[in-house]
Amino acid sequence: MQQAEAFLTTSREEETLHVGELLGYFLKKPLVIALQGDLGSGKTVFVRGVARGLGVEEQVSSPTFVLLKIYPGRLPLYHFDFYRLSEDEEHSELGFEDYLPGDGIACIEWAERLPYLLPPQHLQIRLERSDLNNPDQRRIWFDPRGAPAVEIVETFFEQVTWRTNGSLHREIPGS
C-alpha cells in the first residue's frame, strides 16, 4: 500500500491547530511524526493540536531547550525539537531510540536535522507559509512512509471537510 504526498491549506492558526487535533484523534497506535518547516511555520501549533486530539490536558510548548517533553494522554506524546542538534554530535546517550517509535506518538520538530534517527515507517509533515498576503495561511503536506502512516493519512483525509466559504469544517467525528 503506497500513498503519494497530499496537502491541505489552512487560513488561520486555529485551523492549523484543528488539523493537528483531527490527526491526533485518529492516532491509535505508536507513530513517529517528523515535522519540517521554517521558523514560525506552525510546527508547535500543529503539535498542540495533536496533543489535544490525544487528550493531553497540559499546555504544550516548544521543547527547544530541553529537547524532549513528555505529555500523558490516550497515548503518550513525546515532543522533540532537534533545532539545536547537529549531525556532528553523538546522540546515542540522549536515549532517542527509546521513543522512536516507542509506545506513543513522537512528534519531532526539525526532524530533517537528524534524518538517520527516524525509523523507516513514519509520517513526514511539512508546514509552509503559502500566501504572502495572509501570514496565517499554511500549506500542510503529508508524506506517509510505510503502511501505518499510509493508513492514518487515508483515514485523516476521508474525514477532513470544508465549508462552502472555503474554511475548514472544525468538528471532531463522534464528538
Secondary structure as the mmCIF struct_conf table of DSSP 4:
data_model
#
loop_
_struct_conf.conf_type_id
_struct_conf.id
_struct_conf.beg_label_comp_id
_struct_conf.beg_label_asym_id
_struct_conf.beg_label_seq_id
_struct_conf.end_label_comp_id
_struct_conf.end_label_asym_id
_struct_conf.end_label_seq_id
STRN STRN1 ALA A 6 THR A 10
BEND BEND1 SER A 11 ARG A 12
HELX_RH_AL_P HELX_RH_AL_P1 GLU A 13 PHE A 26
BEND BEND2 LYS A 29 LYS A 29
STRN STRN2 LEU A 31 GLN A 36
TURN_TY1_P TURN_TY1_P1 LEU A 39 GLY A 40
BEND BEND3 SER A 41 GLY A 42
HELX_RH_AL_P HELX_RH_AL_P2 LYS A 43 GLY A 53
TURN_TY1_P TURN_TY1_P2 LEU A 54 GLY A 55
BEND BEND4 GLU A 58 GLU A 58
HELX_LH_PP_P HELX_LH_PP_P1 GLN A 59 VAL A 60
TURN_TY1_P TURN_TY1_P3 THR A 64 VAL A 66
BEND BEND5 LEU A 67 LEU A 67
STRN STRN3 LEU A 68 TYR A 71
BEND BEND6 GLY A 73 LEU A 75
STRN STRN4 LEU A 77 ASP A 81
TURN_TY1_P TURN_TY1_P4 TYR A 83 ARG A 84
TURN_TY1_P TURN_TY1_P5 GLU A 87 ASP A 88
BEND BEND7 GLU A 89 GLU A 89
HELX_RH_3T_P HELX_RH_3T_P1 SER A 92 LEU A 94
TURN_TY1_P TURN_TY1_P6 GLY A 95 GLY A 95
HELX_RH_3T_P HELX_RH_3T_P2 PHE A 96 ASP A 98
TURN_TY1_P TURN_TY1_P7 TYR A 99 TYR A 99
BEND BEND8 LEU A 100 PRO A 101
TURN_TY1_P TURN_TY1_P8 GLY A 102 ASP A 103
BEND BEND9 GLY A 104 GLY A 104
STRN STRN5 ILE A 105 GLU A 109
TURN_TY1_P TURN_TY1_P9 TRP A 110 TRP A 110
HELX_RH_3T_P HELX_RH_3T_P3 ALA A 111 ARG A 113
BEND BEND10 LEU A 114 LEU A 114
HELX_RH_3T_P HELX_RH_3T_P4 PRO A 115 LEU A 117
BEND BEND11 LEU A 118 LEU A 118
BEND BEND12 PRO A 120 GLN A 121
STRN STRN6 HIS A 122 ARG A 129
TURN_TY1_P TURN_TY1_P10 LEU A 132 ASN A 133
TURN_TY1_P TURN_TY1_P11 PRO A 135 ASP A 136
STRN STRN7 ARG A 138 ARG A 145
BEND BEND13 GLY A 146 GLY A 146
HELX_RH_AL_P HELX_RH_AL_P3 ALA A 147 GLN A 159
STRN STRN8 TRP A 162 TRP A 162
TURN_TY1_P TURN_TY1_P12 THR A 164 ASN A 165
BEND BEND14 GLY A 166 GLY A 166
STRN STRN9 LEU A 168 LEU A 168
TURN_TY1_P TURN_TY1_P13 PRO A 173 GLY A 174
#
